[in-house]
Amino acid sequence: MMILFLLQRSYKAQNQKEKKSLKRELNIHVPAAYVKLNLLKEIAEENELDWDTTASETELLKPHEDLLVCWFVSPAW
């Protein structure tokens, strides 16, 4: 009986690890602003574009207070 309990516990632990791993792999991450900016610079260089990055840098690197996440509570039915 103890062996069965230990096997179930081991299976549950392994299953939890797999669920966390799957969740981590399927999660969408927004790249940081400096990553976006560097990618845009590389694209501009590859296409030989004369691009002034100062406006884009200030826009991408400034903190956006207006983009705060809002949580909405659904009404109880």
N, C-alpha and C positions, 0 to 999 in steps of 0.2 A: 504494500500500500504506500509506503514511503517513497519507493522508487517511482511509482506513478505520479505522486505529488511533485517530485523533483523534476520529472520529465515535463509535466504540464507547466511548471514554473519556468523551466528553461525555454520551452516553446513560446510562452507568452513574452518573455524577455526578448527573445530573438525576433518575434513578430513586431514588438514595439520598436526595436531598432530599425527594422525594415520599413515600418510606417514612417518613422522620422526621416529616414534616408530618402524615401520616395517623396515625402512632402518637401524636403529641402531641394530635391532635384526639379520638382514641378513648380516651385515658387518663382515668381517673376520679380526680378530685381532691376530697379532703375539705376543706370550707371551714374556715377558721380559727375558733377559739372565739369571738372577738369578732364575727365575721360572723354566727355562729349566734345569739349573744346579742342583737345588734342586730335581727335578723329577728324573734326572739321578742318583743322589746319593741314593735316596730312592729305585730305581730299583736295583742298585748294592747291597745295604744292604739286600733287600728282597731275592736276589739270591745268597747271601753270596759270592760276588765277591770281590777280593782284587784289588781295583782300585785306582791308584794314580791320584787325581783330579787336580794336579797343572797345567798340560799342558792344560787340558780342561778348567779350570778356566781362564787362561790367554787368550785362544782363544775366549771363549764365552764373556768374560767381557771387552775385548778391543774394542775401537771404530773402526768401519769399514768405513774408508773414501772411500774405493773402492766400497762400496755398495750404494753410493748416488743415489738417484732416478734421472733418466734422462727423460726429457720431450721431445718428438719428435713432431715436427710440420709437419702435413701432407701437401703435396703440394695442392695448390688450383687447382681445376679442372675446 
